């Protein structure tokens, strides 16, 4: 039996569709009304149905995702960025293919279960013929951005949802898919969704433009906007042509603009712009260019075709905040200034430091990493500064070159700088100021040319207040401070997961994929241990999975069974991290791991038990 609000909805839809000719005005927009009529008269759907959407079987979903692999890869960053913008209002984001199958989605753990019950997750099918009027279906039929708000939906099962969706077209004008942001709860007024709809449309346009640029990289490409500052970042119009001037590709806005100005889409770029003026446009800066025979001008940039390379460079996607931090940090580092990287334990501070080194002017020099928390306090001075022969009892007869001198001409990365003893902080400050190192027991100093990157997950300002960190060193480092976002806030989780799985697959010389259920959990998990925890979880899953596909059962229990309100895990101890890193590096094989650590297998097993490390095959 239908609930009262569902029955009211059924009565409203039926009355509007059957009496359309006699109603002065439909209570819904014409786009919604047309879809209602098709849903009832062509598709013969029941507006009172409370059944959720059809769900693809796992093999069919895998097939859909494989067909759309390039589209998904290019769209991933924009999908994550949109979710980051709307997640705090409890929206989930879906990406569908051109048939309305959900091939990617982002949702916070707190609302994942409710969204799943409403059909907002991987594999659901949203065609109008099956589900009637809804956000995705209306875009599939109208090819335009739309908001389907609550009782705009045809079927009673969806009248609590609000869905804003926009189309994504390929360079030939064919529909690639749909971007959708949906919420389970929202104000009744449809106008409350105006801003969300704008954000969805902008994200869809960004994906369309990115797909265009990827597809047209072997052609001449013109980027254009009415305002010069947007030509590179948010071009309105994109056109691509070959060496003969034949137009091969346009984005949707360019297609609309050409039809509006010329009545049709021309076949040759010379019908749109004067060829001499076009040749004069440099790709070094945006310049003005007039339409041919039409009033008005655009700010444009023309990019020459990229040369084909023998080997394709893999596409990498990075969280926009991390990428911006890297860009600014390179500028700072290349001015010979120290850099401080902060963030939660496992957030990828060393990876950031390595990327910074590789992008800097010192990329050809050594990169030396030191974890100040992992070296015993009585050894850290000799590790950093080195020593001469006979410097102390037990010293090597040949002496040892310290890590500071090993980094000469390159970059020294000091991880967990907050754990460095105060006396060593004083010596480090002197090295940074004077560029000289005195090994233990040496009568003379040695010149050293290094740039320093420091990292810490601790509050250094609080350590200064407690007298455990030098104030002058803190201020020297603090001018160029970059805070990495935790993994749970990053927009590139899917790209990061894929990249780490590919690395594991290369290590094991076997292809590894991720099943949709496992991927959903990986994307929604809170990751208290950040990127380090993700790396270990994926290494474990790759080691234990059968058939080359990571399934839900292959993930560790704490990841599969995350409960709402779970507190973040304790920081990983340095000793546990050393053992865990060695196990991961040696594919969880006890003998080579023990050998690398310089201990016996029995000692390794004892430490594994003491440190609470869950090894594959133990259960």
C-alpha positions, 0 to 999 in steps of 0.5 A: 500500500502506498504511503500518503505522500507517494499516493499524492504524487501518483495522483498529481502525475496522472492528473497532469499527464491526462489533463494536459490540454485542459490545464492552463499551465503544468506545475512542472517545467516543460522539460519535466512534463515532456518526460512525464508524458513519455514515461507514462505513454511510451514507456508505460511505467508506474509512477507509484513504483517504489522499486529501486533502479536496476543494477548491472551484474558485476561482469556487465559493470566491468565491461561498461567501465572497460569500454569507458576507461579513457573517459573515466580516467580523464573525468576522475579529477573533475569528479573528485573536485566536484564532490569536494565542493558539494560533499559538506552539503551531503551530496554524492556525485555520479558519472554515467556513460551514454546509456545511463550506467553509473561507472564512477561515483563519490560519496562520504562514508556517513551517507554511503548506506542511505545513498546505496538504498536510494540507488546512488552507487556504482552499476545503477541504470538511469535510462528514462525507459527504465526509471522515468523522469530523473536527472540522468535520464532527462539529460540523456533525452534533452542533451541539456543541463537540468535539475530534477527536484524531488516531486519532479521525478516520475517514480515515487521511489525517487521523490525525496531526491534532488538531482542536478545533471549535465551532459558531456560530449565528445569532440564530434558532438556525440554524448559521452556521459552525464555528470550528476550531483544528488542529495537525499535531503534538500529544501522544497524550493527548486531554486535552492539547487541553482548553484549546484546545477551551475557547479555540475555544468562547469565540471561537465564542461571541464571534463569535455574540454579535457577529453577534447584536448587529449583527443585533438593533441595531434591537430592544431587547436584553438582555445578561445574566450571573450575574456583573456584571463580565461583562455587557458584555464576555462576556454569557452570554445575549442576547435581542432583542424588538420594541416589542410585546415579541415575541422575535425573536432569542436567542443559543444560551445564551439559547435553552438557558436558556429551554428548561431553565427554561420547557420551550420558548422563549417568544414574548414577553419578558413570559413571561420577565421582569416587564415593569415590572421590565424597564422599570425597568432602565437601560442606564447600568449593569448591574442585577439582574433576576429570572426570572419565576416562577423562582428566581434572578436575573441581572445585566442591561443593556437597550439601546434600539433604535438609530435607523436612519441614512440612511447606514450607517457602515462597520465598522472592526476594529482590533487589540485592543492598538492599540485599548487603546493608543488608549483610554489615549493619549486619556486621557493627551493630554487631560490635556495630557501628551506621548505617545511612540509607538514601533514598527518602521518602517512600523508605522503610527505616524503613522496612530495619531497621527492617530487619537489626535488625532481622538479627543482633545479637540483634534480640531477643531484642526490636526494638523501632522506633521513627519518629523524624519529627512526634513528636512535638519538645516540646515533643520529649525530654520527649519521648526519655529520659522519665521523673520521677514523678513531673518532670514538670507541667502536668507530669504523677504521675508515670513518664514515661520510655523513648524510649531509655530505652525501647530499652535497649538490642535491637535496637533504630531506629531514623527515620528522624534524620535530624529533631531532634533539635540540643540540643537533638542531643548533648544528643543523642551523649552523650548516644551513647558515654557513654551508659547512660541515664538521664530521665528528673528530675532524679538525677542519670543516668541509664545505657542503652545498645542500638544500633542505626540505624538512617535514613533520606531522607534529605542531612545531609551534607547540614544541617551540613553546615547550622548549623542545624545538629551537625558535630560530630554526622554526622561523627559518623553516616556517616562511615556506610551509606547505600543509598536505591534505589528508587522503580522506580530503584528496580529490585524486583518490581513484587515480592514486589507487590505480597508480598504486595497484599498477605499481604492485602489478609491475612488482609481481609481473601480473595484471591486477584489477579492482572489483567494483565492491572493493573499489567502492569501499576503498574510495569511501574509507576514511584512511586514518593512516593516509597514503601509507595505509592505502599503499599497505592495504593495496599491497596486502590485497594484491598479495592475497587476491585470486584471479587477478582481481581484488575483491571485497574479501581481499581487503583487511577486516578493519577496512571492510568493517569501518564503522561510523564514528571510528576514531583515527588509528594511532600513529604507526611507531617507527619500529613497526613502520620499518618492519612493515616497509621491509615486509611490503618491499619483499612481498611478505616473504619472511626469509628475505625480509629477515635478511634485509633487517639483519635478524633471524626468521624467528626474531622476525616472527616475534616482532611481527606478533609484538607489533600487531602486523597481520601477515597474509596466510596466518589465518 
